[in-house]
C-alpha cells in the first residue's frame, strides 16, 4: 500500500486533458526539486477524480521514482 506522508502537496485541477498534463508536469517538477533537496523520498501522483490530482513526496516511494495511485 502506498500512503502519502507529510510534506509539500501540489494540488492539480483542470477540465481539459492537455491542461491536466501540463499542470501535472509542472507540479511534478516542483516536487522533484524538493525531492532533490531532501534526497530521501519519491514522488506520488494521486488521481482523486477525473479532474482532480495531488502530487506529493512520499516515504513509501523510493527516492528517484515517481508512482501513480488512482483513488477515483
N, C-alpha and C positions, 0 to 999 in steps of 0.2 A: 504494500500500500504506500502511496506517495502522499505526504502531507506537507503543506507549506509551513515554513517557520517564520518567526517574526523578522521583519526587515522591510525594506522598501517594497511597496506594492504599486505597480503601474497598471491602473485600470484602462481598458480599451473598449470603446463602444463605437459602432458605426453600422449603417444600414446597407451599404454597398460593398460587395466583395473586394473591390480594389482598395477602398478606404480601409477596410479591415486589415488587409495585407500590409498596407503602408504603415498603419498605426501599430500593428503588431511588430513590424520590423523596427520601428523607432523605439518602442518600449523595450524590445529585446536588446537593442544597442545600449540603452541606459542601464539595463540590468547587467549586461556583460561588463560595462565599465565598473560597476560596483563590485561584481564578482572578481574582477582582476585586482581591485584594491584589497579585497579580503583574502582571496586565494584559497577558499575552503568550501564554498557552496556552488551548486549548479543552478540552472535556470529552469523554472517550472512555469509553463504556459497552460492556463486552465480556461476551458470553454464553459461558461455558465449558461449560455443560451445562444441562439443564432446570431445575436449581435452584441454579446457581452463576454468579455475575456478579462483575465488578470495575468500579469507577468510578474513573477517574484523570484527571489532567491530561496532555495530550499536545501536544507542539510540532507534531505533524503535523495537528492540528485547529486551525483559526483561532480566535483569541480571540473569545468571544461565541457560539460554535457548540457544539452537542452532537452527536456522531456515535455510531452504534452499529456494533458489529462482532460477528459470530457465528462462534465457533470450534467450536461444537458440531456 
